[in-house]
Amino acid sequence: MRSLKAAIHLFAFAVAAHAMDVRAEPAGERLFGGDVLRCASSDEQTVRCPADTRGGVRLIRRNSGKPCVEGTSWGADRGGVWVSQGCSADFVLGRGGSGGDSSTGARVIKCESVGGRWNHCAAKTEAGVALAQQLSKQPCLRNQSWGTDDSGVWVSGGCRGEFRLLGVEPAPQVQAKPLLLCESRDRKARRCDGDTGTGVRMVKQLSKTECVEGRSWGYDAHGVWVEDGCRAEFELDYRRGGG
C-alpha cells in the first residue's frame, strides 16, 4: 500500500513538473524540423516568437479567423516574428521574404466584397498585384471576382482577400505605445503605476460598467486610477509625436 501511494505521489509530481515546463516554453512552435514557425496572438495581444530571420520570413498558412496582414498584424524583425490582433499563422524561415534587415518588400492590403457587392480599394498597382490569401468561402478568381485598375483593387461576388502589391515598399511600422491594464474589482478603487508624464487615454473598455474620465477613471503624476467597476486598457505617452 505504501509503495502504491508513493507511486501515485511520484506520478502527480511528474505531471505537475511537466505542466510547469510547458508553461515555461517560449512563444512559438517549430514544425517540420524547425523550418516552419507557428506563432499565435491570443486575446488580441502582441506576441513575439523568437527566430532566426536573417534568411527571410514568409507567411504560408493562416490558422486564425482573424486576418494576418503584413505590417499590421504580423511582421518580422531581427529578434523573430511578431503577431497581433488575433493573427495566428505558420511562417517559413530562411527562404526569402520579409526579414530583420529588410527595408523593402511587398505590401498587403485587404479588400472585401460584403453581401456580394462590388467594392474598390485604393492602392498602387502599377507593379502588379497577387492574391496573397483568400478570406472568404466564395472563390476569389482573377478578372472574375477580383481584379485591378490604375487606382486600386476591385472585388465582387463575395470575394474577400488579402492582396500583395508587388514592388511597393511596406508602410513604416509605428512602434506600439505602451498599454496599461487597470481594473476596479468589486467596484473598489485601484491605482496602477505608470509613466503618465505626456498624457493618458483609454483605448479599450473591458468592463460592462462605463469608464468615464474624471468620474470612474483618471490619472496623476504617478499612474492611472479606476473605481466603480471600471476595467480598461489605457495608452500611455499618447501625446508624443503629435498624438
GROMACS elastic network, one bead per residue, 0.5 to 0.9 nm:
[ bonds ]
;  ai    aj funct       b0    kb
    1     4     6  0.50676   500
    1     5     6  0.63268   500
    1     6     6  0.86096   500
    2     5     6  0.51556   500
    2     6     6  0.61142   500
    2     7     6  0.85900   500
    3     6     6  0.50175   500
    3     7     6  0.61473   500
    3     8     6  0.86560   500
    4     7     6  0.51014   500
    4     8     6  0.62569   500
    4     9     6  0.86960   500
    5     8     6  0.50660   500
    5     9     6  0.61948   500
    5    10     6  0.85534   500
    6     9     6  0.51220   500
    6    10     6  0.60936   500
    6    11     6  0.85836   500
    7    10     6  0.50167   500
    7    11     6  0.60977   500
    7    12     6  0.86046   500
    8    11     6  0.51110   500
    8    12     6  0.61852   500
    8    13     6  0.86007   500
    9    12     6  0.51249   500
    9    13     6  0.61605   500
    9    14     6  0.86429   500
   10    13     6  0.51037   500
   10    14     6  0.62195   500
   10    15     6  0.87307   500
   11    14     6  0.50875   500
   11    15     6  0.62643   500
   11    16     6  0.86853   500
   12    15     6  0.51616   500
   12    16     6  0.62291   500
   12    17     6  0.86026   500
   13    16     6  0.51466   500
   13    17     6  0.60923   500
   13    18     6  0.85617   500
   14    17     6  0.50787   500
   14    18     6  0.61112   500
   14    19     6  0.86148   500
   15    18     6  0.51107   500
   15    19     6  0.62145   500
   15    20     6  0.87033   500
   16    19     6  0.50722   500
   16    20     6  0.62779   500
   16    21     6  0.86829   500
   17    20     6  0.50896   500
   17    21     6  0.62589   500
   17    22     6  0.87272   500
   18    22     6  0.62327   500
   18    23     6  0.87105   500
   19    22     6  0.50764   500
   19    23     6  0.62927   500
   19    24     6  0.86144   500
   20    23     6  0.51725   500
   20    24     6  0.61608   500
   20    25     6  0.88689   500
   21    24     6  0.50288   500
   21    25     6  0.64578   500
   22    25     6  0.54315   500
   22    26     6  0.89740   500
   23    26     6  0.82231   500
   25    28     6  0.85591   500
   26    29     6  0.85195   500
   26    49     6  0.73625   500
   26    50     6  0.78674   500
   27    38     6  0.89450   500
   27    39     6  0.70777   500
   27    40     6  0.81896   500
   27    47     6  0.72644   500
   27    48     6  0.66595   500
   27    49     6  0.50253   500
   27    50     6  0.73233   500
   28    37     6  0.63709   500
   28    38     6  0.54673   500
   28    40     6  0.73387   500
   28    47     6  0.88423   500
   28    48     6  0.78434   500
   28    50     6  0.71140   500
   28    51     6  0.86379   500
   28    81     6  0.88626   500
   29    34     6  0.86019   500
   29    36     6  0.82586   500
   29    37     6  0.56642   500
   29    39     6  0.67174   500
   29    49     6  0.83168   500
   30    33     6  0.71203   500
   30    35     6  0.71341   500
   30    36     6  0.57353   500
   30    38     6  0.62835   500
   31    34     6  0.52675   500
   31    35     6  0.65412   500
   31    36     6  0.50051   500
   31    37     6  0.61763   500
   31    38     6  0.73076   500
   31    90     6  0.87656   500
   32    35     6  0.59442   500
   32    36     6  0.61548   500
   32    37     6  0.89071   500
   33    36     6  0.76123   500
   34    37     6  0.69541   500
   34    92     6  0.89964   500
   34    93     6  0.83939   500
   35    91     6  0.84093   500
   35    92     6  0.58405   500
   35    93     6  0.55301   500
   35    94     6  0.75330   500
   36    60     6  0.89163   500
   36    90     6  0.63990   500
   36    91     6  0.54389   500
   36    93     6  0.60607   500
   37    49     6  0.81758   500
   37    51     6  0.79377   500
   37    81     6  0.86204   500
   37    89     6  0.83193   500
   37    90     6  0.55491   500
   37    91     6  0.50677   500
   37    92     6  0.63157   500
   37    93     6  0.72345   500
   38    49     6  0.83365   500
   38    88     6  0.74893   500
   38    89     6  0.58035   500
   38    91     6  0.62846   500
   38    92     6  0.89146   500
   39    47     6  0.76489   500
   39    48     6  0.77666   500
   39    49     6  0.61471   500
   39    81     6  0.75110   500
   39    82     6  0.75031   500
   39    83     6  0.68395   500
   39    87     6  0.83350   500
   39    88     6  0.58019   500
   39    89     6  0.58006   500
   39    90     6  0.64796   500
   39    91     6  0.77892   500
   40    46     6  0.88682   500
   40    47     6  0.69339   500
   40    48     6  0.88399   500
   40    49     6  0.86165   500
   40    63     6  0.84316   500
   40    64     6  0.82438   500
   40    82     6  0.86593   500
   40    83     6  0.64583   500
   40    84     6  0.79212   500
   40    86     6  0.72720   500
   40    87     6  0.61029   500
   40    89     6  0.63743   500
   40    90     6  0.86989   500
   41    44     6  0.60071   500
   41    45     6  0.57218   500
   41    46     6  0.60006   500
   41    47     6  0.55609   500
   41    48     6  0.87642   500
   41    82     6  0.85436   500
   41    83     6  0.56392   500
   41    84     6  0.51913   500
   41    85     6  0.66233   500
   41    87     6  0.54015   500
   41    88     6  0.57732   500
   42    45     6  0.59014   500
   42    46     6  0.81011   500
   42    47     6  0.80791   500
   42    84     6  0.79647   500
   42    85     6  0.79544   500
   42    86     6  0.55191   500
   42    87     6  0.78790   500
   42    88     6  0.81123   500
   43    46     6  0.89077   500
   43    84     6  0.89298   500
   43    85     6  0.76862   500
   43    86     6  0.63554   500
   44    84     6  0.58515   500
   44    87     6  0.78694   500
   45    83     6  0.81436   500
   45    84     6  0.54630   500
   45    85     6  0.61748   500
   45    86     6  0.70142   500
   46    73     6  0.84390   500
   46    74     6  0.89471   500
   46    82     6  0.68138   500
   46    83     6  0.55773   500
   46    85     6  0.69869   500
   46    86     6  0.83324   500
   47    81     6  0.84288   500
   47    82     6  0.55607   500
   47    83     6  0.54086   500
   47    84     6  0.63074   500
   48    79     6  0.84017   500
   48    80     6  0.68366   500
   48    81     6  0.58254   500
   48    83     6  0.66001   500
   48    84     6  0.88967   500
   49    79     6  0.81317   500
   49    80     6  0.56371   500
   49    81     6  0.52310   500
   49    82     6  0.60639   500
   49    83     6  0.82843   500
   50    53     6  0.89297   500
   50    79     6  0.57411   500
   50    81     6  0.64811   500
   50    82     6  0.85515   500
   51    78     6  0.82575   500
   51    79     6  0.63124   500
   51    81     6  0.67165   500
   51    93     6  0.81726   500
   52    55     6  0.75415   500
   52    56     6  0.85382   500
   52    78     6  0.73263   500
   52    79     6  0.70100   500
   52    80     6  0.61097   500
   52    81     6  0.89768   500
   52    93     6  0.75294   500
   52    94     6  0.79855   500
   52   100     6  0.87074   500
   53    56     6  0.51923   500
   53    57     6  0.61358   500
   53    76     6  0.71064   500
   53    77     6  0.70281   500
   53    78     6  0.61724   500
   53    79     6  0.73595   500
   53    80     6  0.59062   500
   53    81     6  0.77746   500
   53    93     6  0.64852   500
   53    94     6  0.66969   500
   53    98     6  0.81553   500
   53    99     6  0.52743   500
   53   100     6  0.58282   500
   53   101     6  0.85182   500
   54    57     6  0.83468   500
   54    77     6  0.88896   500
   54    78     6  0.71548   500
   54    93     6  0.86089   500
   54    94     6  0.69455   500
   54    96     6  0.89815   500
   54    99     6  0.59008   500
   54   100     6  0.61131   500
   54   101     6  0.70235   500
   54   102     6  0.89367   500
   55    93     6  0.66841   500
   55    95     6  0.60595   500
   55    96     6  0.58805   500
   55    97     6  0.80262   500
   55    98     6  0.86581   500
   55    99     6  0.68294   500
   55   100     6  0.87787   500
   56    76     6  0.84076   500
   56    92     6  0.83615   500
   56    93     6  0.60058   500
   56    94     6  0.50108   500
   56    95     6  0.58499   500
   56    98     6  0.50831   500
   56   100     6  0.75398   500
   56   101     6  0.87428   500
   56   102     6  0.82278   500
   57    75     6  0.86474   500
   57    76     6  0.69775   500
   57    81     6  0.80908   500
   57    91     6  0.63726   500
   57    92     6  0.57981   500
   57    94     6  0.63511   500
   57    95     6  0.68095   500
   57    96     6  0.60337   500
   57    98     6  0.50430   500
   57    99     6  0.57023   500
   57   100     6  0.88815   500
   58    90     6  0.86301   500
   58    91     6  0.54162   500
   58    92     6  0.53836   500
   58    93     6  0.68443   500
   58    94     6  0.86582   500
   58    95     6  0.75362   500
   58    96     6  0.68988   500
   58    97     6  0.51418   500
   58    98     6  0.65421   500
   58    99     6  0.88114   500
   59    62     6  0.75287   500
   59    68     6  0.87223   500
   59    70     6  0.87880   500
   59    89     6  0.69489   500
   59    90     6  0.60730   500
   59    92     6  0.64478   500
   59    97     6  0.86687   500
   60    89     6  0.76062   500
   60    90     6  0.58642   500
   60    91     6  0.55930   500
   60    92     6  0.65625   500
   61    88     6  0.88699   500
   61    89     6  0.55918   500
   61    90     6  0.51921   500
   61    91     6  0.71896   500
   61   133     6  0.86206   500
   62    65     6  0.82303   500
   62    66     6  0.87604   500
   62    67     6  0.78116   500
   62    68     6  0.69408   500
   62    87     6  0.76995   500
   62    88     6  0.61009   500
   62    90     6  0.63993   500
   62    91     6  0.89425   500
   62   133     6  0.83819   500
   63    66     6  0.86352   500
   63    87     6  0.78020   500
   63    88     6  0.52196   500
   63    90     6  0.73967   500
   64    67     6  0.71721   500
   64    68     6  0.82135   500
   64    86     6  0.71047   500
   64    87     6  0.58295   500
   64    89     6  0.68935   500
   65    86     6  0.79846   500
   65    87     6  0.77424   500
   65    88     6  0.83421   500
   65   135     6  0.86173   500
   66    85     6  0.74293   500
   66    86     6  0.56777   500
   66    87     6  0.55370   500
   66    88     6  0.78191   500
   67    73     6  0.76523   500
   67    85     6  0.83803   500
   67    86     6  0.78349   500
   67    87     6  0.60278   500
   67    88     6  0.85080   500
   67   110     6  0.85788   500
   67   135     6  0.76054   500
   67   162     6  0.82766   500
   68    72     6  0.77608   500
   68    73     6  0.54519   500
   68    74     6  0.62026   500
   68    83     6  0.80198   500
   68    84     6  0.84471   500
   68    85     6  0.84182   500
   68    86     6  0.82645   500
   68    87     6  0.51395   500
   68    88     6  0.72869   500
   68    89     6  0.75148   500
   68   162     6  0.85771   500
   69    72     6  0.53931   500
   69    73     6  0.52191   500
   69    74     6  0.60929   500
   69    75     6  0.84412   500
   69    87     6  0.83748   500
   69   107     6  0.87460   500
   69   108     6  0.61784   500
   69   109     6  0.71142   500
   69   110     6  0.76853   500
   69   162     6  0.73833   500
   70    73     6  0.61429   500
   70    74     6  0.50090   500
   70    75     6  0.55709   500
   70    76     6  0.88927   500
   70   106     6  0.89289   500
   70   107     6  0.69452   500
   70   108     6  0.60737   500
   70   109     6  0.85451   500
   70   170     6  0.83728   500
   71    74     6  0.57421   500
   71    75     6  0.54376   500
   71    76     6  0.86819   500
   71   107     6  0.77288   500
   71   108     6  0.80394   500
   71   170     6  0.70074   500
   71   171     6  0.71438   500
   71   172     6  0.78293   500
   71   173     6  0.62622   500
   72    75     6  0.75592   500
   72    83     6  0.86997   500
   72    84     6  0.79884   500
   72    85     6  0.85834   500
   72   173     6  0.78565   500
   73    82     6  0.80477   500
   73    83     6  0.54927   500
   73    85     6  0.58099   500
   73    86     6  0.78759   500
   73    87     6  0.62768   500
   74    81     6  0.73150   500
   74    82     6  0.54717   500
   74    84     6  0.62750   500
   74    85     6  0.87549   500
   74    87     6  0.72553   500
   74    88     6  0.89969   500
   75    80     6  0.86948   500
   75    81     6  0.58505   500
   75    82     6  0.54907   500
   75    83     6  0.67397   500
   75    98     6  0.75791   500
   75    99     6  0.83622   500
   75   173     6  0.89808   500
   76    79     6  0.77947   500
   76    80     6  0.57594   500
   76    82     6  0.61516   500
   76    83     6  0.89305   500
   76    98     6  0.63937   500
   76    99     6  0.54991   500
   76   100     6  0.58588   500
   77    80     6  0.55444   500
   77    81     6  0.64603   500
   77    82     6  0.80401   500
   77    98     6  0.83997   500
   77    99     6  0.59277   500
   77   101     6  0.71937   500
   77   102     6  0.85086   500
   78    81     6  0.84657   500
   78    99     6  0.70876   500
   78   101     6  0.68447   500
   79   100     6  0.73066   500
   80    99     6  0.85612   500
   80   100     6  0.76212   500
   81    91     6  0.84896   500
   81    99     6  0.88714   500
   83    86     6  0.76424   500
   83    87     6  0.58984   500
   83    88     6  0.71118   500
   83    89     6  0.85068   500
   84    87     6  0.56424   500
   84    88     6  0.83061   500
   92    95     6  0.69309   500
   92    96     6  0.88211   500
   93    96     6  0.76461   500
   93    97     6  0.87250   500
   94    97     6  0.83792   500
   94    99     6  0.89982   500
   96    99     6  0.78736   500
   97   102     6  0.85427   500
   97   105     6  0.75331   500
   97   106     6  0.88730   500
   98   101     6  0.82757   500
   98   102     6  0.60849   500
   98   103     6  0.83967   500
   98   104     6  0.81317   500
   98   105     6  0.68290   500
   98   106     6  0.87067   500
   99   102     6  0.51490   500
   99   103     6  0.84013   500
  100   103     6  0.85019   500
  102   105     6  0.75452   500
  103   169     6  0.76816   500
  103   170     6  0.81294   500
  103   172     6  0.89172   500
  104   167     6  0.83092   500
  104   168     6  0.76368   500
  104   170     6  0.65427   500
  105   166     6  0.76908   500
  105   167     6  0.64160   500
  105   168     6  0.63653   500
  105   169     6  0.52486   500
  105   170     6  0.62719   500
  106   164     6  0.61556   500
  106   165     6  0.55424   500
  106   166     6  0.50860   500
  106   167     6  0.55822   500
  106   168     6  0.51289   500
  106   169     6  0.58321   500
  106   170     6  0.61057   500
  107   163     6  0.82667   500
  107   164     6  0.56595   500
  107   165     6  0.52999   500
  107   166     6  0.71605   500
  107   167     6  0.81170   500
  107   168     6  0.59217   500
  107   169     6  0.62830   500
  107   171     6  0.74592   500
  108   132     6  0.76671   500
  108   162     6  0.62592   500
  108   163     6  0.53643   500
  108   165     6  0.60168   500
  108   166     6  0.88680   500
  108   170     6  0.80023   500
  109   121     6  0.84548   500
  109   123     6  0.81120   500
  109   161     6  0.83889   500
  109   162     6  0.55043   500
  109   163     6  0.53412   500
  109   164     6  0.65672   500
  109   165     6  0.76057   500
  110   121     6  0.81544   500
  110   160     6  0.75586   500
  110   161     6  0.57594   500
  110   163     6  0.62023   500
  110   164     6  0.89594   500
  111   119     6  0.75934   500
  111   120     6  0.74582   500
  111   121     6  0.60058   500
  111   153     6  0.73526   500
  111   154     6  0.74116   500
  111   155     6  0.68485   500
  111   159     6  0.83411   500
  111   160     6  0.59396   500
  111   161     6  0.57643   500
  111   162     6  0.64392   500
  111   163     6  0.74766   500
  112   117     6  0.89654   500
  112   118     6  0.86631   500
  112   119     6  0.68000   500
  112   120     6  0.85227   500
  112   121     6  0.85304   500
  112   135     6  0.86966   500
  112   136     6  0.85958   500
  112   154     6  0.85637   500
  112   155     6  0.64233   500
  112   156     6  0.79133   500
  112   158     6  0.73416   500
  112   159     6  0.61733   500
  112   161     6  0.63329   500
  112   162     6  0.86579   500
  113   116     6  0.55052   500
  113   117     6  0.53642   500
  113   118     6  0.58318   500
  113   119     6  0.56296   500
  113   120     6  0.87225   500
  113   145     6  0.89348   500
  113   154     6  0.85527   500
  113   155     6  0.55743   500
  113   156     6  0.51328   500
  113   157     6  0.65447   500
  113   159     6  0.53579   500
  113   160     6  0.57130   500
  113   161     6  0.89286   500
  114   117     6  0.57110   500
  114   118     6  0.79759   500
  114   119     6  0.80028   500
  114   156     6  0.82060   500
  114   157     6  0.84214   500
  114   158     6  0.59676   500
  114   159     6  0.80420   500
  114   160     6  0.78740   500
  115   118     6  0.89370   500
  115   157     6  0.79014   500
  115   158     6  0.61907   500
  116   155     6  0.89571   500
  116   156     6  0.58343   500
  116   159     6  0.74967   500
  117   155     6  0.80942   500
  117   156     6  0.55198   500
  117   157     6  0.62933   500
  117   158     6  0.68736   500
  118   145     6  0.87448   500
  118   154     6  0.71069   500
  118   155     6  0.56767   500
  118   157     6  0.70813   500
  118   158     6  0.83613   500
  119   153     6  0.84340   500
  119   154     6  0.55647   500
  119   155     6  0.53525   500
  119   156     6  0.63571   500
  120   148     6  0.89697   500
  120   151     6  0.89583   500
  120   152     6  0.68119   500
  120   153     6  0.57709   500
  120   155     6  0.65208   500
  120   156     6  0.89639   500
  121   151     6  0.82424   500
  121   152     6  0.54961   500
  121   153     6  0.51743   500
  121   154     6  0.61295   500
  121   155     6  0.83846   500
  122   151     6  0.57221   500
  122   153     6  0.64402   500
  122   154     6  0.86262   500
  123   150     6  0.85595   500
  123   151     6  0.59437   500
  123   153     6  0.66101   500
  123   165     6  0.78626   500
  124   127     6  0.78093   500
  124   128     6  0.85669   500
  124   129     6  0.89557   500
  124   150     6  0.75993   500
  124   151     6  0.64183   500
  124   152     6  0.60470   500
  124   153     6  0.87620   500
  124   165     6  0.70718   500
  124   166     6  0.89642   500
  124   168     6  0.75222   500
  125   128     6  0.52561   500
  125   129     6  0.61296   500
  125   148     6  0.70507   500
  125   149     6  0.72399   500
  125   150     6  0.64163   500
  125   151     6  0.69111   500
  125   152     6  0.59740   500
  125   153     6  0.76533   500
  125   165     6  0.63411   500
  125   166     6  0.75924   500
  125   167     6  0.89903   500
  125   168     6  0.86110   500
  126   129     6  0.83267   500
  126   149     6  0.87280   500
  126   150     6  0.69178   500
  126   151     6  0.87559   500
  126   165     6  0.87902   500
  126   166     6  0.84420   500
  126   167     6  0.86955   500
  127   165     6  0.73549   500
  127   166     6  0.55143   500
  127   167     6  0.57169   500
  127   168     6  0.76537   500
  128   148     6  0.85582   500
  128   164     6  0.85087   500
  128   165     6  0.62995   500
  128   166     6  0.53085   500
  128   167     6  0.76744   500
  129   147     6  0.85674   500
  129   148     6  0.75109   500
  129   153     6  0.82164   500
  129   163     6  0.65485   500
  129   164     6  0.56079   500
  129   166     6  0.56631   500
  130   162     6  0.87980   500
  130   163     6  0.56485   500
  130   164     6  0.51836   500
  130   165     6  0.67805   500
  130   166     6  0.73846   500
  131   134     6  0.72014   500
  131   140     6  0.81808   500
  131   142     6  0.84102   500
  131   161     6  0.70226   500
  131   162     6  0.62460   500
  131   164     6  0.61710   500
  132   161     6  0.74461   500
  132   162     6  0.54017   500
  132   163     6  0.50659   500
  132   164     6  0.56240   500
  133   160     6  0.88977   500
  133   161     6  0.56252   500
  133   162     6  0.50789   500
  133   163     6  0.69869   500
  133   164     6  0.88607   500
  134   137     6  0.81205   500
  134   138     6  0.87842   500
  134   139     6  0.76215   500
  134   140     6  0.66468   500
  134   159     6  0.77176   500
  134   160     6  0.62727   500
  134   162     6  0.64206   500
  134   163     6  0.87125   500
  135   138     6  0.86650   500
  135   140     6  0.89621   500
  135   159     6  0.77647   500
  135   160     6  0.52389   500
  135   162     6  0.73041   500
  136   139     6  0.69958   500
  136   140     6  0.79496   500
  136   158     6  0.70877   500
  136   159     6  0.58416   500
  136   161     6  0.68477   500
  137   140     6  0.89157   500
  137   158     6  0.80952   500
  137   159     6  0.78108   500
  137   160     6  0.84137   500
  138   157     6  0.73918   500
  138   158     6  0.56975   500
  138   159     6  0.56075   500
  138   160     6  0.78828   500
  139   145     6  0.75415   500
  139   157     6  0.84381   500
  139   158     6  0.78659   500
  139   159     6  0.60453   500
  139   160     6  0.85048   500
  140   144     6  0.77248   500
  140   145     6  0.54756   500
  140   146     6  0.61886   500
  140   155     6  0.80721   500
  140   156     6  0.85868   500
  140   157     6  0.84586   500
  140   158     6  0.82080   500
  140   159     6  0.50415   500
  140   160     6  0.71748   500
  140   161     6  0.73478   500
  141   144     6  0.53309   500
  141   145     6  0.52375   500
  141   146     6  0.60069   500
  141   147     6  0.83006   500
  141   159     6  0.82619   500
  142   145     6  0.62794   500
  142   146     6  0.50923   500
  142   147     6  0.55320   500
  142   148     6  0.88788   500
  143   146     6  0.55119   500
  143   148     6  0.81792   500
  144   147     6  0.73447   500
  144   155     6  0.86172   500
  144   156     6  0.80323   500
  144   157     6  0.85749   500
  145   154     6  0.81150   500
  145   155     6  0.54849   500
  145   157     6  0.57186   500
  145   158     6  0.77708   500
  145   159     6  0.61553   500
  146   153     6  0.72643   500
  146   154     6  0.54515   500
  146   156     6  0.62801   500
  146   157     6  0.86520   500
  146   159     6  0.71638   500
  147   152     6  0.87106   500
  147   153     6  0.58400   500
  147   154     6  0.53927   500
  147   155     6  0.66596   500
  148   151     6  0.77715   500
  148   152     6  0.57437   500
  148   154     6  0.58845   500
  148   155     6  0.87968   500
  149   152     6  0.55797   500
  149   153     6  0.65165   500
  149   154     6  0.78101   500
  150   153     6  0.86765   500
  153   163     6  0.82144   500
  155   158     6  0.76868   500
  155   159     6  0.59825   500
  155   160     6  0.72988   500
  155   161     6  0.86453   500
  156   159     6  0.57482   500
  156   160     6  0.84131   500
  164   168     6  0.89056   500
  165   168     6  0.59134   500
  165   169     6  0.88304   500
  166   169     6  0.86230   500
  168   171     6  0.89500   500
  169   172     6  0.86082   500
  170   173     6  0.83085   500
  171   174     6  0.88508   500
  173   176     6  0.87340   500
  174   177     6  0.87132   500
  176   179     6  0.86252   500
  177   235     6  0.67193   500
  177   236     6  0.68393   500
  177   237     6  0.70431   500
  177   238     6  0.72526   500
  178   234     6  0.83960   500
  178   235     6  0.60206   500
  178   236     6  0.56922   500
  178   237     6  0.74514   500
  178   238     6  0.88372   500
  179   203     6  0.85905   500
  179   233     6  0.62649   500
  179   234     6  0.54383   500
  179   236     6  0.61220   500
  180   192     6  0.78734   500
  180   193     6  0.86723   500
  180   194     6  0.73987   500
  180   224     6  0.84392   500
  180   232     6  0.83460   500
  180   233     6  0.55146   500
  180   234     6  0.50754   500
  180   235     6  0.64272   500
  180   236     6  0.71269   500
  181   192     6  0.79146   500
  181   231     6  0.76894   500
  181   232     6  0.59958   500
  181   234     6  0.63868   500
  182   190     6  0.75999   500
  182   191     6  0.74944   500
  182   192     6  0.59234   500
  182   224     6  0.73335   500
  182   225     6  0.74037   500
  182   226     6  0.68261   500
  182   230     6  0.82976   500
  182   231     6  0.59452   500
  182   232     6  0.58546   500
  182   233     6  0.64395   500
  182   234     6  0.76522   500
  183   189     6  0.86417   500
  183   190     6  0.69644   500
  183   191     6  0.86841   500
  183   192     6  0.85114   500
  183   206     6  0.86684   500
  183   207     6  0.85658   500
  183   225     6  0.86908   500
  183   226     6  0.65432   500
  183   227     6  0.79399   500
  183   229     6  0.73467   500
  183   230     6  0.61955   500
  183   232     6  0.63974   500
  183   233     6  0.86364   500
  184   187     6  0.54734   500
  184   188     6  0.54490   500
  184   189     6  0.57949   500
  184   190     6  0.57718   500
  184   191     6  0.88294   500
  184   225     6  0.86610   500
  184   226     6  0.56891   500
  184   227     6  0.51626   500
  184   228     6  0.66116   500
  184   230     6  0.53793   500
  184   231     6  0.57295   500
  184   232     6  0.90000   500
  185   188     6  0.56635   500
  185   189     6  0.79079   500
  185   190     6  0.81808   500
  185   227     6  0.81267   500
  185   228     6  0.82991   500
  185   229     6  0.58742   500
  185   230     6  0.80338   500
  185   231     6  0.79529   500
  186   189     6  0.89067   500
  186   228     6  0.78283   500
  186   229     6  0.62724   500
  187   226     6  0.89172   500
  187   227     6  0.57474   500
  187   230     6  0.74416   500
  188   226     6  0.82036   500
  188   227     6  0.55326   500
  188   228     6  0.62220   500
  188   229     6  0.68717   500
  189   216     6  0.87919   500
  189   225     6  0.71363   500
  189   226     6  0.56339   500
  189   228     6  0.69076   500
  189   229     6  0.81924   500
  190   224     6  0.84647   500
  190   225     6  0.56421   500
  190   226     6  0.54523   500
  190   227     6  0.63456   500
  191   219     6  0.88408   500
  191   222     6  0.89166   500
  191   223     6  0.68287   500
  191   224     6  0.57867   500
  191   226     6  0.65510   500
  191   227     6  0.89119   500
  192   222     6  0.83262   500
  192   223     6  0.55289   500
  192   224     6  0.51962   500
  192   225     6  0.61372   500
  192   226     6  0.83355   500
  193   196     6  0.88351   500
  193   222     6  0.58714   500
  193   224     6  0.64262   500
  193   225     6  0.86312   500
  194   197     6  0.89905   500
  194   221     6  0.85120   500
  194   222     6  0.62490   500
  194   224     6  0.69106   500
  194   236     6  0.76604   500
  195   198     6  0.79865   500
  195   199     6  0.86328   500
  195   221     6  0.75140   500
  195   222     6  0.68167   500
  195   223     6  0.63188   500
  195   236     6  0.67766   500
  195   237     6  0.74227   500
  196   199     6  0.52863   500
  196   200     6  0.61151   500
  196   219     6  0.73071   500
  196   220     6  0.69940   500
  196   221     6  0.59854   500
  196   222     6  0.68925   500
  196   223     6  0.59719   500
  196   224     6  0.78007   500
  196   236     6  0.59601   500
  196   237     6  0.63742   500
  197   200     6  0.84688   500
  197   220     6  0.85109   500
  197   221     6  0.64174   500
  197   222     6  0.86175   500
  197   236     6  0.84652   500
  197   237     6  0.70188   500
  198   236     6  0.75022   500
  198   238     6  0.68251   500
  198   239     6  0.57486   500
  198   240     6  0.66623   500
  199   219     6  0.85893   500
  199   235     6  0.84081   500
  199   236     6  0.62201   500
  199   237     6  0.53192   500
  199   238     6  0.58694   500
  199   239     6  0.58813   500
  199   240     6  0.84150   500
  200   218     6  0.84751   500
  200   219     6  0.73152   500
  200   224     6  0.81858   500
  200   234     6  0.65350   500
  200   235     6  0.56223   500
  200   237     6  0.62555   500
  200   238     6  0.61090   500
  200   239     6  0.79635   500
  201   213     6  0.89297   500
  201   233     6  0.87535   500
  201   234     6  0.55484   500
  201   235     6  0.53385   500
  201   236     6  0.69184   500
  201   237     6  0.87257   500
  201   238     6  0.69775   500
  202   205     6  0.72412   500
  202   211     6  0.86119   500
  202   213     6  0.85526   500
  202   232     6  0.68761   500
  202   233     6  0.60257   500
  202   235     6  0.61282   500
  202   236     6  0.89348   500
  203   232     6  0.76026   500
  203   233     6  0.58415   500
  203   234     6  0.54896   500
  203   235     6  0.62394   500
  204   231     6  0.88974   500
  204   232     6  0.55949   500
  204   233     6  0.51780   500
  204   234     6  0.71012   500
  205   208     6  0.81137   500
  205   209     6  0.87908   500
  205   210     6  0.77324   500
  205   211     6  0.68679   500
  205   230     6  0.77946   500
  205   231     6  0.62519   500
  205   233     6  0.64849   500
  205   234     6  0.87926   500
  206   209     6  0.85929   500
  206   230     6  0.78018   500
  206   231     6  0.52332   500
  206   233     6  0.74565   500
  207   210     6  0.69991   500
  207   211     6  0.79359   500
  207   229     6  0.71045   500
  207   230     6  0.58657   500
  207   232     6  0.68682   500
  208   211     6  0.88351   500
  208   229     6  0.82830   500
  208   230     6  0.79567   500
  208   231     6  0.84674   500
  209   228     6  0.76895   500
  209   229     6  0.58828   500
  209   230     6  0.57441   500
  209   231     6  0.79295   500
  210   216     6  0.79219   500
  210   228     6  0.89183   500
  210   229     6  0.81454   500
  210   230     6  0.63739   500
  210   231     6  0.87136   500
  211   215     6  0.78168   500
  211   216     6  0.55342   500
  211   217     6  0.63478   500
  211   226     6  0.82628   500
  211   227     6  0.87438   500
  211   228     6  0.85889   500
  211   229     6  0.81958   500
  211   230     6  0.51248   500
  211   231     6  0.73333   500
  211   232     6  0.76163   500
  212   215     6  0.54436   500
  212   216     6  0.52589   500
  212   217     6  0.60919   500
  212   218     6  0.84144   500
  212   230     6  0.83260   500
  213   216     6  0.61408   500
  213   218     6  0.54770   500
  213   219     6  0.89198   500
  214   217     6  0.57081   500
  214   218     6  0.53772   500
  214   219     6  0.86416   500
  215   218     6  0.75031   500
  215   226     6  0.87046   500
  215   227     6  0.82329   500
  215   228     6  0.87565   500
  216   225     6  0.81218   500
  216   226     6  0.55508   500
  216   227     6  0.50653   500
  216   228     6  0.59334   500
  216   229     6  0.78543   500
  216   230     6  0.62370   500
  217   224     6  0.73070   500
  217   225     6  0.54920   500
  217   227     6  0.64168   500
  217   228     6  0.87928   500
  217   230     6  0.71543   500
  218   223     6  0.87231   500
  218   224     6  0.58035   500
  218   225     6  0.54434   500
  218   226     6  0.67312   500
  219   222     6  0.76067   500
  219   223     6  0.56084   500
  219   225     6  0.57641   500
  219   226     6  0.86979   500
  220   223     6  0.56720   500
  220   224     6  0.65851   500
  220   225     6  0.81892   500
  221   224     6  0.86465   500
  224   234     6  0.83193   500
  226   229     6  0.76439   500
  226   230     6  0.59381   500
  226   231     6  0.73247   500
  226   232     6  0.87293   500
  227   230     6  0.57365   500
  227   231     6  0.84251   500
  235   238     6  0.61210   500
  236   239     6  0.84558   500
  237   240     6  0.58490   500
  237   243     6  0.84961   500
  238   241     6  0.81499   500
  238   242     6  0.82593   500
  238   243     6  0.52986   500
  239   242     6  0.56259   500
  240   243     6  0.55610   500
